[in-house]
Amino acid sequence: MKTKFEPFKIKTIEHIPITKKEDRKVYLKESFYNPFYLKSDLITIDLLTDSGTTAMSSKQWAALMDGDESYAGSKSYYKFENIIREITGFKHILPTHQGRAAERVLFSTTGGKGKHILNNTHFDTTRGNIEYTGATASDFITEIGKRPDLIGDFKGNIDLVALKEYIEKVGKENIPLCMLTVTNNTGGGQPVSMENIRQTKELLKGYGIPLYLDCCRFAENAYFIKRREKGYHTKTIKEIAQEMFSYADGCTMSAKKDGMANTGGFIATNDDALFDKFKVNLIVTEGFLTYGGLARRDLEALAQGFVEVLDESYLEYRVEQVKSLGDMLLTAGVPILVPTGGHAVYLDAARFCPHIPPEQFPGQSIACEIYVEGGIRSCEIGSIMFGKTGENGKFIPATMELVRLAIPRRVYTQSHMQYIAECISEIHKRRKELKGMKITWEAPFLRHFTAKFEYV
């Protein structure tokens, strides 16, 4: 059969707000032209993020009722720990309330001035947590990964030649760890190959540098390996995931993605001495070791979510839904990052609005217009999020100017995808009318969350 359908049936529905275009112009202005400020009851389709926006299953809702809310030693924690250890194989596992909490524990322990944390591409909170300690966050995406218009199977891979050169330059003693983000969110949700993970580990092992995975979309990455990499077609998603983790010394995860739940995360490691430091850090800032800032019922939902995310039928539907939106946009002539990844479609804002220079944030202009046109909220992944001003005062743009349309898991149907495509196609027809933007206020870290804008 050619038709790909949702491998589930709908049991509960939620009302979608329908607003008028003229009203949305007012709402956007009142929100300082930043979609993060928009109230959710003013959003028709919310593609701001796929983090914590999953529709949980009936089994997850049932599991919530079985939560053991004991402060210490909760049986819900041990369910959570067992399934994560089964998938990852890591010796020590600590829950956190979300991924950035895991990042804070990791980098406040290992980072600091003069330290360098390496990655294929750090995402926003990862980079923020590293730089907040005074350390340097450096990216080593391959050249094809910097080209939205070029198709490749594993555009999320790390550049091993550049990585080796950098290690030799700054010195292995100044590099507490290297990370791989799977899938590579900043790079368009692109997967990392098993070969690249294995080769990265081999390179780092020669320098005594640990490898950690930012694994919030590990199952989606495993699915792409199964479909695209030789030797993995007959393996299960779980087997592929287990091999991925076998090359790593630890990981951080926002379980609000492939944990299939609305909150939660964890940090894991095989390093006994580092784990002792993590424990102190966690207790001081998050909570006791067996709950890490979470209600124990949320650990129950996550334990079930980690079972469901390994279902290949679900992953096939997930990837195909994203691809279907990308295909509709390509048919309409809309420039997107290709191929589509596992969790989002990324508009190529630089090609969409070539008349708007990077310093006037074409992605933000497009994101604002998408809301005005269709009540759809999206997110700029470009020079607002990753651009900066150099020491000489010169503007340094991001590698790519993108707008991310992140698809929540098990939430929207195919007709929603069609509506999104129609909306963006209409904007693309009159793209020359879009104007650049300027920042009127910004925070010193992670400015995109709270910055305020005006049109130029």
N, C-alpha and C positions, 0 to 999 in steps of 0.2 A: 504494500500500500504506500502511496506517495504522501498521503495526508498524515501530518504529525499532530497528534492531539495531546491534551493535558492528561497525564497518567494519574488523575485523581478526579473526584467529583466534588462539587461545591456543597457544603453543608450549612454554612453561615455566610450572610452577606453584610456589607457595610455600605451605607449611603455615600454617594459621591457628590460633592458640592458642584453645582453648575452656576457659573457667574457670567456677567455680561462684559463684553470687551471694554466698553467705556469705563466700567467700574474697575476693571483690572488695571487700567492705566493709573487710576488714583491709588489703588492698593500698592502698586509697585513704587510709585513716587513716595508714598508714606513709609515704605520699607527701604528708603535710601537707595533704590535700584540694586538691591542685593537680595536675591531669592531666599537667603538664609533667614531674613527677617520676616518673611511672609508667614502669616498664621495658616495652619493646616486646613482650617475650614474655608480658606479662600483658594484652595488648590483642587483642581479637577483630577489630574493625574500627576502623581508625585514621583519623579525620577531623580530627585536630588541625590539619593544614595540607595544602595542595596543593603546597607548596614542596619540591622535591627528592625527591618521592615518586612520580614518574612511572615507569611500566613502559616501559623503552626498547625500541625495535624491533630486529628482527634486523639491520637495516642499521646501526643505531647500535652494536650490539655488535660487528659486523664492523669498523666504522670505528675502534673502540678499538684493535684490533690493528694498525692502520696508523699509529698515533700516532708522530710524530717528536719524540722527547724531547730534542731540542737545547735548550740553555739559552737561546740567542739565535737569532733568525731561523728558528725552526721552520716547516716547510712547513705544519704543522697550524694554526699561527696564521693564515697567509695564507688558508687555506680559510675559517676562522672570520671573518676580517676581510672577505673578499670577499662572503660571503652577507649579512652585516650591512649592509655598505655598499650592496649591491643593494636591500635592503629599506628602509633608513633614509635613504640619501643623505648621511650625515654624513661630513665630511672626516677627522676624527681619531677613532680607535676604540681603546680600551685595555681589555684583559680584566681581570677581577678574580675572586677566588674565589667571591664571591656578591654579591647586590645591596647589602647593607649596607656592604660594602667600597667599592663604587662611591659610595654616599652619603657615606661618611666622606671619601673623596678630594674629592668635590665640595664638601661643606660645611666641611671643615677649611680649604679654600682660599678659599671665598667667604663663609663665615659669620663669626661673632664678635659680641661685645657691641655692641648698638645696631643690628644688622642685622635685617631682617625677611624671612622666606621665606614666600611665599604659595602656596596650593594649594587645589584643590577640597576635598580632605581628606587630610592627611598620614596615612600609616599609622604603625605603632608605631616601627619602626627609623628611618624617615625623621625623625619628630619627635624621637626620641632623639638622633640624630646632629646635628640642628640645635641642639637645646637644650644639648647637651654643649659646644658652642662658645660658648654664651652668647647666641646669637641667638634670636629669637622666631619660632615656627612658628604661622601663622595660617590658619584654614580659612574657606572661603567657599562652602559647599554651598548649593544652592538650597533654598527652603522645602519643596518637595515631597520633596526628598532627605532631609529630617529626619523624614518621616512614613512609618513602615513599612507602614501600612495603606492607603496611597494608591498606585494604579497609575499609572505614567508610563513613557514610552518611554526617556527619558534622564535618570534621576534622579541620575546621577553628575555632571551639569553643574555648572560653577562659576557663582556668582552674580556677573554682570558689574557690576551696579549697586553692590553692596557692595564688590566688588574696587576699582572706581574711587574710591569714597569713602575707602577705606583708604589707597590710594596717595596721594591728596591730603592725607590726615591726617598720615601719617608721613614723607612726602617720598620722591620717586623715588630720590634719592641714597642712601637707606638700604635700598633693596631691590635686592640683587644679582641676583635672579632670581625668577621665578614658575614653579610647577610645575602640571601636570595629571596626576593619577593615573588611568590608563586600563587596565582598568576601575577604578572607585572601590571599593577593598576595604573600607575603613572604612564606607562608605555602603551596604554590602550587595552588593558586586560589580556595581554598576550601571554601565552604559556612559555614555560622554560622546559627544555628537553631533559630527559633523564641523563643523556650523555653529557650535557652541559653541567648538570648538578654533580655528576660523578667526577668530571674533569676539574671542576672548581674545588672539590674536596681534595683531590690529589695534589693540586697546586698549593693549596693552603697548608696541607699536611707537611709539605717540605719546609715550611716556615714556622710550623708550630702555631698557626693561627686557627682558632675554632671557626666552624661554619654553623650559622644559625639560619633557620628558615622563618620568614614572615609568611605564615601558612594559612592566612584567613580564607583563601580560596583553593586549598590543596586538592579538593575533590574535583573541581573544575579543571585544574592543571593535570591531574591524573587522567581525566577523560580525554583531554587532548593528546596526551602521550599514547594512550591506547589507540586512538584513531590515526595518529600521524607518525608515530615512531616505530621503526622496524623492530620486530621481536616482542611487541607488547599487545598485539591484537587479540591473543587468546587469554591474556591475563585478566583477572578481575580488578575492579577499581581499588579494592582494598589491598590487593597484592602490590599494585603499582604504588599506592600511597606508602605502604610499608617500606618499599625499596627506596622511595624518595627520602623518607625520614632516616633510613639506615646510614645515609651519607652525612647526616648532620649531627652536631654535638648538642643541639638544643633548638628551641623555637619560641616565638611569640605568636599568639593568635587572637584576633578579634573573632570570637565565636558567633558574633552577630551576622556573619556571612555564612560560611559553610557549616556552622554549628546549627543552622536552621532555627534559631531562636531570636528573641527580641532583646536579649542582653547577655553579657558574659564574655569571658575570655580566659586565657591562661598563659603561663610561662612555664617552660619545661627545659631541663638540662640534665646532662650526664655527669656534670662536674660537682663533686661533693662539696668542695670548699666554696665554690660560687653559690651553691644552693643554700649553704648556711647564711651567707650574706643576704640572699634573696628573702629568706624567711624573716629576718629581722626587719628588713625594709617593708615587707608586706604587712607584718603585724603593726608596725608604726603607722602606716598610711592607708591600708585597705581593710584589714580585718584579720581574724584568725586564719590559720593555715588551711582549715577545711571549709572555709566559705569565701574568703577573699573579697568581701564586700558585696556578695550576692545573697539574696534570699535562697535558702536551700532548695526550694521548689524550682527555682530557675536552673539549678544543677540537674534536677530530674528532667526538665524539658530539653536541656542540652544533651544529656546522655542518650535520649531517644533520637534527637536530631542528628547526632553523629552516626547513628544506625541508618537513618533514612537518606542521608546525603550520599551514601555509598551505593544507592540503587541506580543502576545504569539507565533504567528507563526514565527516571527523574532527570538525570544529567543530560541524556539525549534531548528530552523536551526542553530543558533549560537552555542549552546551547542553540537548539534550533529556533526557539522563540526569539532569541537575540539576533540570530542570523536572518530571520524573516523580516525583522524591522530594518536591518541593514540592507537587505536586498530591495525592499520597497523604496528606500531612499536612493539607492544607486540607480534604480530604474527611472526615478524622477530627476536624475542628474545631480543629486546632492552629494558633495564631496565628503566622504567619511574615511576614517582610518580602516584599512583593510589588512588582513581579513578581520571580521568581527571576532571578539573574544568571548569569554564565558559569561560575563555579567553585565555588559553594557555595550551600547553603540556610541562611538566617539565621532562627533562631527569635526571635520578639519576646518577650523575657523579661519586659518590663514588662506585657504583656497575658497572658502565660502564668502569671505569679505576681504579680498585682497586690497581694497581701497582703504582699509583701516589698519594703520601700522600697529606693531606689537605694543608700543608704549601707550596706545589708546584702547587696548584690551578688546580685540574683536570678539573673543569668546564671551565676555560679559555682555556685550551688546546683543549678541545672538541669543544668549540665555534669557535676557530681559524680554526680547521680542517674542520668544517662544511662549513665555508666560502671557504676554498681552494677547497674542493671537489665539491661544488655545487653553489657557489656564493650566499649562504644563510646567512644572518646576524641574529645572535641570541644574547642572553645576559646571562652572568654568574650571578647566584643568589646563592652565596656561600661565601667562606671565603675571597674573594676580597671585596665583598659588605658588609659583616657582620662580618668577622673575625677581630681580633685585637691582640695587644700585651699587655700582662698584666703588672702590676707594677714590677714584678720580671723579666721582659724581655721575658717571656715564651709566645709562640704563642698560642692563644685561637681560635680554628676554629669555623666556623658557625655551627649551629645545623644540617643543611643539606647542601650537596654539589649538587647544581642543575644547569641545563642550561635551561633557559626559551625560549620556542618557542611561542612568543605572536602573536596571529592571529589578524590582523587588521579587523575591522568590515566591512562586505560587499565588500571586496576587492579581495580576491582570491577564485578560484573555486576548485572543487574536484580534478581536474587533478594536480593542484598546490600541494595539500596535498599528492597526490601519489608521485610526484617528491621529495618532502621533505622527505617522508618516505624512498624512495629508496636511497637517498643520505646518510641519517643517518645510514641506514642498512648496506651500504657498508663500512662506517667508523667503525661500530661496529665489522665487520668481522676481521678487522686488528687493533683493539683497542690497542693491546699490543705494537704496534709501536709508539703510542703517547707518547710524552715526557712532563715532568713537566715544569713549568714556574716560573720565578722570577720577582719581581717588580724592575725596575731600577729607577723609579721616581714616587712619589705619592703626592697628595695634602692632607692637614690635615683633610679636611672634604669631604665626598662623593667621595672618591678616585677613585672609579671604572669608573667614567665618563671620567677622564683624565689621569689615570695612564699609565705608559709605561712599556713594558715587553720585556723579552728575554727568549728563551728556556734555561733550565738548562743544 
